[in-house]
Amino acid sequence: MVETKQRDQNYSLTIGRRIRELRKNKALTIKEMASGVGLSVGLISQIENERVTPAISTLLKISSFLGVDITYFFRVEETRELFTVVRGEERFTSSRRGVGEKFDLGYTYEAMAFKQAKKHMEPFIVTFDLKEKKDMVFFSHEGEEFIYIMEGKVEFCIEDKSTILEENDSLYFDSTRLHGYRAMGSHPCKALVVVYNKML
């Protein structure tokens, strides 16, 4: 358990460092990247300095701008095989610290196929925290998204519409629209989320 926790922390800390290295390799300033992805200079700086863990939507915007797929920031080494296997003990869990220190994302995520390079689909196991509707955080990013509820119940909102998803329900939507989730009931919700990035 201690080894797994340490590995999780190491993967999480790698994300910001890799973003910074890739940005510098492309001779981009933080201001140029912030403008290109539509985020603040302060947020980019916090991510690169490991003060916050970026949301999936934020990582998608950054990876698209820098010309890599999202799992570039998780991989130990790049591989392109007939198939890749990610063992249960190899997965990591992100921090809940989100786009600011005053609040968290409201979910954690595990990248399920981070060993495979140059792919269009990005599968994650996401655990949504319980929260009030007024506290929901909304995101948007390029592509499409599929969600399958494994445990619990979640409210999904997109623009001015919402629906309740329960165990074994699934949903597919255009993720360029502003959307958000929140777990409902007595315990967090766990779901399989697959993001398809048409930009790659």
Secondary structure, 3 states (H helix, E strand, C coil): CHHHHHHHHHHHHHHHHHHHHHHHHCCCCHHHHHHHHCCCHHHHHHHHCCCCCCCHHHHHHHHHHHCCCHHHHCCCCCECCCCCCCCHHHCCCCCCECCCCCCECCEEEEECCCCECCCCEEEEEEEECECCHHHCCCECCCCEEEEEEEECEEEEEECCEEEEEECCCEEEEECCCCEEEEEECCCCEEEEEEEECCCC
